[in-house]
Amino acid sequence: MTYVEGFLLAVPTANKEAYLKHANDAWPAFAECGARRIVESWGHDIPDGGVVDLKRAVQAQTDETILFSWFEFASRQARDDHNAKIMAHPSMEQMNQPPFDGSRMVMGGFQSILDTGRAGEMGCVEGFVLAVPRARKDDYLALAKKAADVFLDVGANRVVEAWEDDVPDGKKTDFHRAVLTTADEAVVFAWVEWPSVEFREAALPKLMEDERMKYDPSTLPFDRQRAIFGTFTTILDRSA
């Protein structure tokens, strides 16, 4: 299944076009080194949370926008080979001054445990990061499969759930701090691809009314208070 390198970052809102150019300019090298797809999605609706949220995850400032982004690879080995090659790629010398604070970028590798629907034209990403007890991985996957069926039935393009595989600690920020994991928990990086923001908003009532989305909060295989999420518009979607 798909191997994912997931990212959360805060970009000065005024640097949106500069960031997009930076990503577009870098993509040919990433593709040459083995990345199959890159998606960059720009914050549209990022709610505040009581315990954690996406803004706190990257220590965002008031003049910054949150990005939820990822690379897709054929395997962990393909990701590792890519990362070794990209560091030595000549074009990277021109990318040493990105239009954002790289020290607050959250990143890590995830193995997909669910990848259903189809990747393709999309205008909206609904992104999630969760802390899930490792002992309840099967319970979480069963719940995710049930929810994915509903998302696809109401018109979502694709649903991906990816389980922590190579998630390093960071000096300022990282995925574990983002959702306050305990020693027995793993990070899940997940998203839903929608045709557009407007399409998603129109589909929400049908999604919430579906009986398959009814659940007892006490039985959830994760802590809802430490789930972070947001809605993003797609600003870049390139495939090799």
Secondary structure, 3 states (H helix, E strand, C coil): CCEEEEEEEEEEHHHHHHHHHHHHHHHHHHHHCCCCEEEEEEEEECCCCCCCCHHHHCCCCCCEEEEEEEEEECCHHHHHHHHHHHHCCHHHHHHCCCCCCHHHCEEEEEEEEEEEECCCCCCEEEEEEEEEEHHHHHHHHHHHHHHHHHHHHCCCCEEEEEEEEECCCCCCCCHHHHCCCCCCEEEEEEEEEECCHHHHHHHHHHHHHCHHHCCCHHHCCCCHHHCEEEEEEEEEEEEC
